[in-house]
Amino acid sequence: MSKAIIIGGGVIGLFSAYYLHKSGWEVDVLEQGDLSDNCSFGNAGMVTPSHFVPLASPGMIEQGIRWMFDSKSPFYVKPSLNKELIGWGLKFVKSATKKHVERSAGGLRDISLLSRNLYHEFEKDSGINFDLEDKGILMLFKSAKVEEEEIHMVEKATNLGLDAQYLTSAETRKLQPDIELDILGAVHYHCDSHMSPNKLMKGLVKYLEAEGVRIHRNTEVTGINTDAGKITSVITKDAEYTGDSYLISGGSWSPGIAKLAGLSIPLMPGKGYSFMVNNPVKKMTIPSILCEARVAITPMNGGIRFGGTMEIGKINKQVNMNRVKGIVESVPKYFPEFKLDVPAEKDVWFGFRPCSPDGLPYIGVSSKYKNLAIATGHAMIGLGLAPATGKLIADAFNGEKPVIEAGLFSPNRYE
């Protein structure tokens, strides 16, 4: 039996463990934390084939510069002389082209649709209830400018074979008649799904351990040994782990792990915030994204999760309450009844989304080490793409043809 060592126990690492174990591998997962609160626990819980435009797109540079001067804005790059950030920024600017967006759309669509299908298979196979629902998401907009952009996106989505529908404000209200809306209109992406990420993560960990996957908590990798173009072992404070194949899936910590093997992965953490309202004034049934505010709203466990912002900078544990206030203040502009209180800092969750400079994930085998794969850089759609990523990694380790064309996501594209 072949053995895989997975470095990183977030949702990407765990789904890679799931598919490797299903195909007959012995699996050890090395996780630096205790698996109680990584990036996948606090996100919006959306699976979004509708998100076929990468973060690196032409409008983001101009918009990002404007947002940099607003402490409550949805996107912020902390100015720094840090060479990793400068290098990342230059690559981002180079990637933010119309050609890149057009080249990426089909690949992002394919991996998202695959993931959505695999989530339904996983739900049946595992017996885990993580509240997976196919109600789509609503892209809500208030301005004529954004309406025009969203109508253009509907056209692109339809051309890609995705189920998307433009709605007037009256048509949108009919979908959730009990909730007051102050919008110009919406786009309903019927192709999207949502779930409870907390239930998914807890259930997935429990399932894997019951199946014999060994998950080593509080186990930080401090060294990687190599020989003749292969990884031979990884070192932690207390032990040395050897396997046939190795995977780096450490989220925003992946560049530091890769550096131990002499590899460079261009990646920056993008901090996001979320908080729960457990007794909302009105029940919501369909997740929404507030287009102008870039805020995601998801019904979850009888409550509602509100999340947003993207702070590109070094990993840190500071909570920028101005960013949280930005989320709070944006909601009643679309949902007048939802006049939210700013949550206490202790009730604000934050996590670090691993952002590649071209907005595409890294998925595949390293060109430097034939028994090492990389799976990171999924930014805001890591939870949504996790099963497909895990399946692609298992296919690569098993020497099988990938279920979809994955060359776009090569981890070697910046070499």
C-alpha positions in Angstrom: 0.0 0.0 0.0 1.3 3.4 -0.9 1.6 6.1 1.8 0.9 9.8 1.4 2.0 12.6 3.8 -0.3 15.6 3.6 1.1 18.8 5.1 -1.9 20.9 6.1 -5.3 19.9 7.5 -7.6 22.5 6.1 -10.5 21.6 3.8 -8.1 21.1 0.8 -5.8 18.7 2.7 -8.7 16.8 4.2 -10.5 16.2 0.9 -7.1 15.2 -0.7 -6.9 12.7 2.2 -10.4 11.5 1.5 -9.8 10.7 -2.2 -6.4 9.2 -1.6 -7.8 7.0 1.1 -10.7 5.9 -1.1 -8.2 4.9 -3.8 -6.3 2.7 -1.4 -3.6 5.0 0.1 -2.4 5.0 3.7 -2.6 8.7 4.7 -1.0 10.9 7.4 -2.1 14.5 7.7 0.2 16.9 9.6 -1.6 19.9 10.9 0.1 22.8 12.7 -3.1 23.7 14.6 -5.7 21.8 16.5 -8.3 21.7 13.7 -10.7 23.8 15.7 -10.7 27.0 13.6 -8.9 27.1 10.3 -9.8 29.2 7.3 -12.6 26.8 6.2 -14.7 27.1 9.4 -15.7 30.7 9.2 -16.3 31.3 5.5 -19.5 31.9 3.7 -20.1 28.2 2.8 -20.7 28.8 -0.9 -20.0 26.5 -3.9 -19.8 29.0 -6.7 -19.6 28.0 -10.4 -20.7 31.6 -10.9 -17.3 32.8 -9.8 -15.5 32.2 -13.1 -13.7 35.5 -13.1 -10.4 35.3 -11.2 -9.4 37.9 -8.6 -6.8 39.3 -11.0 -9.0 41.0 -13.5 -8.8 44.4 -15.2 -11.2 46.3 -13.0 -9.6 45.2 -9.8 -6.5 47.4 -10.1 -8.4 50.7 -10.6 -11.0 49.7 -8.0 -8.3 48.5 -5.6 -6.5 51.8 -5.7 -9.7 53.7 -4.8 -10.5 51.3 -2.0 -7.0 51.6 -0.4 -7.9 55.0 1.0 -11.1 53.8 2.7 -10.6 51.9 6.0 -14.0 50.2 5.6 -13.5 49.1 2.0 -13.9 45.5 0.8 -10.3 45.2 -0.6 -7.1 46.5 0.8 -3.4 45.9 0.1 -1.3 47.0 3.1 1.6 49.1 1.7 4.9 47.4 2.5 8.5 47.1 1.3 8.2 43.4 1.8 9.7 41.8 -1.3 7.2 39.0 -1.4 4.3 41.5 -1.5 6.1 43.6 -4.2 6.7 40.5 -6.3 3.2 39.3 -5.8 1.8 42.8 -6.8 3.8 43.0 -10.0 2.6 39.5 -11.0 -1.0 40.5 -10.1 -0.8 43.6 -12.4 0.7 41.5 -15.2 -2.2 39.0 -14.9 -5.0 41.5 -14.6 -5.9 41.4 -18.3 -9.0 40.7 -20.3 -7.1 37.8 -22.0 -6.3 36.2 -18.7 -10.0 36.5 -17.6 -11.2 34.9 -20.8 -8.5 32.1 -20.6 -9.5 31.3 -17.0 -13.3 31.2 -17.3 -13.7 27.7 -18.7 -11.3 26.1 -16.2 -12.8 27.8 -13.2 -16.3 26.8 -14.4 -15.2 23.2 -14.9 -13.5 22.7 -11.5 -16.4 24.4 -9.7 -19.1 22.2 -11.4 -17.0 19.1 -10.7 -16.7 20.1 -7.1 -20.5 20.7 -6.7 -21.2 17.2 -8.1 -18.5 15.7 -5.9 -20.0 17.3 -2.8 -23.3 15.5 -3.5 -21.5 12.2 -4.0 -19.5 12.8 -0.7 -22.7 13.6 1.2 -24.2 10.2 0.1 -21.0 8.3 0.7 -20.1 9.7 4.1 -23.6 10.1 5.5 -22.6 13.5 6.9 -25.3 16.2 7.1 -23.7 19.5 6.4 -26.8 21.3 5.2 -25.9 21.1 1.5 -28.6 23.0 -0.6 -28.9 23.9 -4.2 -30.8 27.1 -4.0 -28.3 29.2 -5.9 -27.1 32.6 -4.8 -28.4 36.1 -5.5 -26.1 38.8 -6.7 -27.9 41.9 -5.4 -27.1 45.4 -6.9 -28.2 48.9 -6.3 -26.6 51.0 -9.0 -27.1 51.2 -12.8 -23.4 50.8 -13.4 -23.3 47.5 -11.5 -26.5 46.4 -13.1 -24.9 46.8 -16.5 -21.9 44.8 -15.4 -24.0 42.0 -14.0 -26.1 41.8 -17.1 -22.9 41.4 -19.0 -21.9 38.6 -16.6 -25.2 36.8 -17.1 -24.4 36.8 -20.8 -20.9 35.3 -20.2 -22.3 32.8 -17.7 -25.0 31.6 -20.2 -22.4 31.3 -22.9 -20.4 29.1 -20.5 -23.4 26.9 -20.0 -24.2 28.1 -16.5 -27.8 28.6 -15.3 -28.1 32.4 -14.5 -31.1 34.6 -14.6 -31.5 38.4 -14.5 -34.3 39.5 -12.0 -36.0 42.8 -11.5 -36.3 44.0 -7.9 -40.0 42.8 -7.8 -39.0 39.4 -9.2 -36.3 39.1 -6.5 -38.7 39.9 -3.7 -41.0 37.1 -4.8 -38.2 34.6 -3.9 -38.1 35.7 -0.3 -41.3 37.6 0.2 -40.9 38.1 3.9 -37.7 40.1 3.6 -37.7 43.8 2.6 -35.2 44.7 -0.1 -33.9 48.0 -1.3 -32.2 47.0 -4.6 -32.3 47.8 -8.3 -32.3 44.1 -9.2 -30.4 40.8 -8.9 -28.9 37.9 -10.8 -29.9 34.5 -9.6 -27.1 31.9 -10.2 -29.1 28.7 -10.0 -25.8 26.8 -10.6 -24.5 27.6 -7.1 -24.9 25.8 -3.8 -24.3 26.5 -0.1 -23.7 24.5 3.1 -22.6 24.8 6.8 -18.8 24.8 6.7 -18.6 24.1 10.5 -20.7 20.9 10.1 -18.7 19.9 7.1 -15.3 20.3 8.7 -16.2 18.6 12.0 -17.9 15.7 10.1 -15.1 15.3 7.6 -12.5 15.1 10.3 -14.5 12.6 12.3 -15.2 10.5 9.2 -11.6 10.4 8.1 -10.3 9.3 11.5 -13.0 6.6 11.7 -11.8 5.4 8.3 -8.1 5.1 9.5 -6.6 8.4 8.2 -4.1 9.5 10.8 -4.5 13.2 11.6 -1.7 14.7 13.7 -2.7 17.9 15.4 -0.3 20.6 16.6 2.3 19.1 14.4 4.3 21.8 12.6 6.7 20.8 9.8 10.1 22.3 10.4 12.2 20.5 7.8 11.9 18.6 4.5 14.6 16.2 3.3 15.2 15.6 -0.4 17.4 13.4 -2.5 17.7 12.9 -6.3 14.6 14.9 -7.2 12.4 13.3 -4.6 11.1 14.2 -1.1 12.4 11.5 1.3 10.9 12.7 4.6 9.5 15.6 6.5 10.6 16.6 10.0 8.5 17.9 12.9 9.6 18.9 16.4 8.9 15.4 17.7 9.1 13.0 14.7 10.2 12.2 11.1 7.5 11.1 8.6 8.2 9.2 5.5 5.9 8.3 2.6 5.8 7.6 -1.1 4.2 10.9 -2.0 3.8 14.2 -0.3 1.3 17.1 -0.6 1.7 20.7 0.6 -1.7 22.0 1.3 -1.0 24.5 4.0 -3.2 27.4 2.9 -1.6 30.8 3.5 1.3 29.0 5.2 2.2 27.0 2.1 5.0 29.4 0.9 6.9 28.9 4.1 6.5 25.1 3.9 7.6 25.0 0.3 10.7 27.1 1.1 11.9 24.2 3.3 12.2 22.2 0.0 13.8 25.1 -1.8 10.6 26.0 -3.7 9.0 29.4 -4.2 5.2 29.7 -4.4 4.0 33.3 -5.1 1.2 33.6 -2.6 -0.1 36.3 -0.1 -2.6 35.9 2.7 -5.9 37.7 2.2 -7.5 38.2 5.6 -11.3 38.0 5.7 -13.8 38.5 8.5 -17.2 37.0 9.3 -19.7 36.9 12.2 -23.0 35.2 12.9 -26.4 36.6 13.8 -28.1 33.7 15.5 -31.6 35.2 15.9 -32.1 37.3 12.8 -35.2 39.6 12.5 -36.2 37.6 9.4 -35.3 34.2 8.1 -33.3 34.1 4.9 -33.4 31.0 2.5 -31.2 32.0 -0.4 -27.6 33.2 0.1 -26.8 36.7 -1.3 -23.8 38.7 -2.3 -24.1 42.4 -2.1 -22.3 43.4 -5.3 -21.2 47.0 -4.5 -20.2 46.1 -0.9 -18.6 42.7 -1.7 -20.3 41.2 1.3 -21.6 37.6 1.4 -24.7 36.6 3.4 -25.5 33.0 4.0 -28.4 31.4 6.0 -26.7 28.9 8.3 -27.9 26.7 11.2 -31.0 28.8 11.7 -29.0 32.0 11.8 -27.2 34.2 9.2 -23.5 34.5 8.5 -22.1 37.8 7.3 -18.7 37.9 5.8 -16.4 40.0 3.6 -13.3 42.1 3.0 -9.9 41.1 1.6 -6.8 42.5 3.3 -3.6 41.5 1.5 -0.7 41.6 3.8 1.4 39.5 6.2 -0.2 37.0 8.5 -1.2 38.7 11.8 -3.8 38.3 14.5 -5.1 41.9 14.6 -8.8 42.4 14.1 -9.5 45.6 12.1 -12.9 46.6 13.5 -13.3 49.3 10.8 -13.4 46.5 8.2 -16.1 44.7 10.3 -18.0 48.0 10.6 -17.9 48.3 6.8 -19.7 44.9 6.6 -22.3 45.9 9.2 -23.0 49.3 7.6 -23.5 47.8 4.1 -26.2 45.3 5.0 -29.2 47.6 5.7 -28.5 49.4 2.5 -29.8 46.3 0.8 -31.9 44.7 3.6 -33.4 47.7 5.5 -34.8 45.5 8.3 -31.3 44.1 9.1 -30.0 46.9 11.3 -27.0 45.0 12.8 -25.0 45.8 15.9 -21.2 45.8 15.5 -20.2 42.5 17.0 -17.8 42.4 19.9 -14.2 41.7 18.8 -14.3 38.3 20.5 -17.3 37.3 18.2 -15.5 38.2 15.0 -13.9 35.3 13.1 -11.0 36.0 10.8 -9.1 33.7 8.5 -6.4 34.0 5.8 -7.3 33.1 2.2 -4.3 32.0 0.2 -4.2 34.3 -2.8 -2.1 33.6 -5.9 -1.2 36.6 -8.0 -3.2 35.5 -11.0 -6.3 34.5 -8.9 -6.0 30.8 -9.8 -5.3 27.9 -7.5 -2.1 25.9 -7.6 -3.0 22.2 -8.1 -0.6 19.6 -9.4 2.8 17.9 -9.1 6.0 20.0 -8.7 8.4 20.0 -11.6 11.3 19.8 -9.1 10.2 16.8 -7.1 8.3 14.0 -8.8 6.6 12.8 -5.6 5.5 16.2 -4.3 2.2 17.9 -5.2 1.0 21.4 -4.3 -2.7 22.3 -3.5 -3.2 25.9 -2.4 -3.9 29.4 -3.6 -7.7 29.0 -3.8 -8.4 32.5 -2.3 -12.1 32.9 -1.5 -13.3 29.7 -3.2 -11.2 27.0 -1.3 -14.2 25.4 0.4 -16.1 25.4 -2.9 -13.2 23.8 -4.8 -12.0 21.4 -2.2 -13.5 18.1 -3.4 -12.4 18.7 -7.0 -8.9 19.7 -5.8 -8.6 16.5 -3.7 -9.8 14.4 -6.6 -7.2 16.0 -8.9 -4.4 15.4 -6.4 -5.5 11.7 -6.0 -5.6 11.3 -9.8 -2.0 12.8 -10.0 -0.7 10.5 -7.3 -2.4 7.5 -8.9 -1.0 8.3 -12.4 -4.5 8.6 -13.8 -5.8 11.0 -16.3 -7.3 14.0 -14.5 -11.1 14.2 -14.5 -10.9 17.7 -16.0 -8.1 19.6 -17.8 -6.1 21.1 -15.0 -3.1 22.6 -16.8 -4.3 26.2 -16.0 -3.7 25.4 -12.3 -0.1 24.2 -12.7 2.0 24.9 -9.5 5.0 25.4 -11.8 3.6 28.3 -13.8 5.8 30.9 -12.2 9.1 29.0 -12.5 
